[in-house]
Amino acid sequence: KWLGSNARELKEVSDRSEALGVAVKEVTDLAEIGTTLMGEGGKRSYLVLGLTSDELRATGGFVSSLWRVDYEDGVLKDVRYFDVVKVDATDHLATYPDPPRALRVNMNAGVLYMRDVGWDPDFPATAEIAREVFELGTGEKVKGVVAITQWGFLSIIQLLRGVQTPDGFIPP
């Protein structure tokens, strides 16, 4: 009789235990991947594309900002901001990739500038093009590319419960 009257509660405990086990495995897997991503035993640099979803592009928005994030031996070493317009090397645009046809026709683009790399909906392809264009413009290589919209950035600030800046505090 006791088991029958508490079957729903036991099922809930079982379900939560299973979910907890899955979560622990995911965190463990993420920790293993994270140490590699963050340069354990060496250096890693990543390009972060700041996407403005107010001006839509297939990957989530217009590339309006760039950061290079450097890790060494699992420790964050440097974060450097790049002006997305100034990153393009205008003195050798002939080496830049051709723009997609729609970008060329509709936006009169002669080359694929950094700000327009988000034109393709296939993010791995976009990331590879972003790496290539970033290297053409700066001479700097990166290991990988990450993108974030302004709404994703706001969510991170909210999770951190605000951010202290040189000019004050940005509330969550």
C-alpha positions as a Python dict, from the first residue, in 0.01 Angstrom:
ca = {
    (1, 'K'): (0, 0, 0),
    (2, 'W'): (280, 249, 84),
    (3, 'L'): (455, 193, -251),
    (4, 'G'): (130, 246, -440),
    (5, 'S'): (50, 572, -264),
    (6, 'N'): (401, 711, -320),
    (7, 'A'): (463, 581, -671),
    (8, 'R'): (434, 930, -822),
    (9, 'E'): (694, 1071, -579),
    (10, 'L'): (929, 776, -640),
    (11, 'K'): (896, 825, -1015),
    (12, 'E'): (981, 1195, -973),
    (13, 'V'): (1289, 1111, -761),
    (14, 'S'): (1395, 857, -1022),
    (15, 'D'): (1350, 1107, -1307),
    (16, 'R'): (1543, 1378, -1121),
    (17, 'S'): (1823, 1135, -1037),
    (18, 'E'): (1851, 1039, -1402),
    (19, 'A'): (1857, 1406, -1506),
    (20, 'L'): (2123, 1479, -1246),
    (21, 'G'): (2336, 1193, -1382),
    (22, 'V'): (2308, 1333, -1735),
    (23, 'A'): (2398, 1683, -1610),
    (24, 'V'): (2704, 1554, -1422),
    (25, 'K'): (2824, 1372, -1735),
    (26, 'E'): (2775, 1684, -1948),
    (27, 'V'): (2968, 1901, -1701),
    (28, 'T'): (3247, 1643, -1687),
    (29, 'D'): (3264, 1625, -2066),
    (30, 'L'): (3258, 2004, -2089),
    (31, 'A'): (3544, 2031, -1838),
    (32, 'E'): (3756, 1796, -2050),
    (33, 'I'): (3678, 1993, -2366),
    (34, 'G'): (3724, 2323, -2184),
    (35, 'T'): (4082, 2253, -2081),
    (36, 'T'): (4172, 2180, -2443),
    (37, 'L'): (3985, 2485, -2570),
    (38, 'M'): (4153, 2710, -2316),
    (39, 'G'): (4502, 2615, -2420),
    (40, 'E'): (4603, 2358, -2160),
    (41, 'G'): (4966, 2286, -2239),
    (42, 'G'): (4990, 2574, -2486),
    (43, 'K'): (4827, 2881, -2635),
    (44, 'R'): (4491, 2922, -2804),
    (45, 'S'): (4337, 3232, -2962),
    (46, 'Y'): (3972, 3265, -3059),
    (47, 'L'): (3783, 3523, -3259),
    (48, 'V'): (3453, 3638, -3112),
    (49, 'L'): (3208, 3789, -3357),
    (50, 'G'): (2969, 4037, -3197),
    (51, 'L'): (2648, 4009, -3396),
    (52, 'T'): (2386, 4283, -3407),
    (53, 'S'): (2059, 4104, -3462),
    (54, 'D'): (1889, 4437, -3536),
    (55, 'E'): (2040, 4405, -3885),
    (56, 'L'): (1977, 4044, -3971),
    (57, 'R'): (2221, 3814, -4139),
    (58, 'A'): (2192, 3439, -4179),
    (59, 'T'): (2420, 3361, -3882),
    (60, 'G'): (2228, 3582, -3642),
    (61, 'G'): (2315, 3939, -3729),
    (62, 'F'): (2551, 4191, -3882),
    (63, 'V'): (2908, 4156, -3751),
    (64, 'S'): (2947, 4484, -3563),
    (65, 'S'): (3234, 4404, -3326),
    (66, 'L'): (3527, 4167, -3290),
    (67, 'W'): (3742, 4042, -3006),
    (68, 'R'): (4042, 3814, -3003),
    (69, 'V'): (4050, 3611, -2682),
    (70, 'D'): (4380, 3446, -2586),
    (71, 'Y'): (4430, 3158, -2343),
    (72, 'E'): (4754, 3003, -2229),
    (73, 'D'): (4779, 2690, -2018),
    (74, 'G'): (4409, 2718, -1936),
    (75, 'V'): (4431, 3080, -1819),
    (76, 'L'): (4275, 3381, -1989),
    (77, 'K'): (4570, 3597, -2095),
    (78, 'D'): (4426, 3872, -2313),
    (79, 'V'): (4108, 4008, -2467),
    (80, 'R'): (4157, 4254, -2750),
    (81, 'Y'): (3884, 4453, -2925),
    (82, 'F'): (3900, 4521, -3301),
    (83, 'D'): (3699, 4779, -3494),
    (84, 'V'): (3518, 4566, -3753),
    (85, 'V'): (3552, 4835, -4021),
    (86, 'K'): (3921, 4902, -3957),
    (87, 'V'): (4020, 4534, -3944),
    (88, 'D'): (3994, 4499, -4322),
    (89, 'A'): (4326, 4564, -4496),
    (90, 'T'): (4211, 4809, -4762),
    (91, 'D'): (4557, 4811, -4921),
    (92, 'H'): (4521, 4450, -5036),
    (93, 'L'): (4150, 4387, -5086),
    (94, 'A'): (4232, 4196, -5405),
    (95, 'T'): (4332, 3903, -5181),
    (96, 'Y'): (3993, 3898, -5008),
    (97, 'P'): (3728, 3637, -5097),
    (98, 'D'): (3463, 3725, -5353),
    (99, 'P'): (3128, 3810, -5195),
    (100, 'P'): (2829, 3581, -5241),
    (101, 'R'): (2626, 3674, -5549),
    (102, 'A'): (2332, 3813, -5347),
    (103, 'L'): (2565, 4035, -5143),
    (104, 'R'): (2736, 4159, -5459),
    (105, 'V'): (2407, 4227, -5641),
    (106, 'N'): (2197, 4365, -5353),
    (107, 'M'): (2464, 4544, -5150),
    (108, 'N'): (2711, 4629, -5429),
    (109, 'A'): (2992, 4452, -5242),
    (110, 'G'): (3315, 4410, -5435),
    (111, 'V'): (3478, 4182, -5176),
    (112, 'L'): (3369, 3998, -4865),
    (113, 'Y'): (3450, 4239, -4582),
    (114, 'M'): (3476, 4120, -4222),
    (115, 'R'): (3146, 4285, -4134),
    (116, 'D'): (2969, 4072, -4398),
    (117, 'V'): (3107, 3727, -4316),
    (118, 'G'): (2777, 3629, -4150),
    (119, 'W'): (2596, 3612, -4484),
    (120, 'D'): (2600, 3229, -4500),
    (121, 'P'): (2362, 3031, -4270),
    (122, 'D'): (2621, 2751, -4232),
    (123, 'F'): (2813, 2864, -3923),
    (124, 'P'): (3116, 2633, -3970),
    (125, 'A'): (3157, 2784, -4320),
    (126, 'T'): (3108, 3134, -4178),
    (127, 'A'): (3366, 3066, -3906),
    (128, 'E'): (3623, 2951, -4159),
    (129, 'I'): (3565, 3259, -4376),
    (130, 'A'): (3586, 3483, -4066),
    (131, 'R'): (3920, 3324, -3971),
    (132, 'E'): (4051, 3379, -4323),
    (133, 'V'): (3934, 3741, -4351),
    (134, 'F'): (4060, 3823, -3998),
    (135, 'E'): (4404, 3685, -4087),
    (136, 'L'): (4408, 3877, -4417),
    (137, 'G'): (4325, 4200, -4235),
    (138, 'T'): (4541, 4163, -3924),
    (139, 'G'): (4800, 3898, -4001),
    (140, 'E'): (4684, 3720, -3685),
    (141, 'K'): (4569, 3357, -3673),
    (142, 'V'): (4299, 3221, -3447),
    (143, 'K'): (4213, 2863, -3352),
    (144, 'G'): (3838, 2903, -3370),
    (145, 'V'): (3545, 3140, -3397),
    (146, 'V'): (3251, 3205, -3165),
    (147, 'A'): (2956, 3437, -3227),
    (148, 'I'): (2726, 3613, -2985),
    (149, 'T'): (2434, 3851, -3036),
    (150, 'Q'): (2369, 4153, -2818),
    (151, 'W'): (2088, 3953, -2652),
    (152, 'G'): (2326, 3668, -2570),
    (153, 'F'): (2571, 3918, -2426),
    (154, 'L'): (2293, 4072, -2215),
    (155, 'S'): (2202, 3725, -2084),
    (156, 'I'): (2563, 3672, -1974),
    (157, 'I'): (2562, 4007, -1793),
    (158, 'Q'): (2237, 3909, -1620),
    (159, 'L'): (2385, 3574, -1514),
    (160, 'L'): (2684, 3759, -1370),
    (161, 'R'): (2439, 3991, -1191),
    (162, 'G'): (2586, 4298, -1358),
    (163, 'V'): (2931, 4407, -1472),
    (164, 'Q'): (3169, 4663, -1323),
    (165, 'T'): (3307, 4893, -1593),
    (166, 'P'): (3557, 5179, -1571),
    (167, 'D'): (3264, 5423, -1595),
    (168, 'G'): (3040, 5253, -1342),
    (169, 'F'): (2815, 4951, -1303),
    (170, 'I'): (2594, 4793, -1566),
    (171, 'P'): (2302, 4638, -1377),
    (172, 'P'): (2162, 4298, -1469),
}
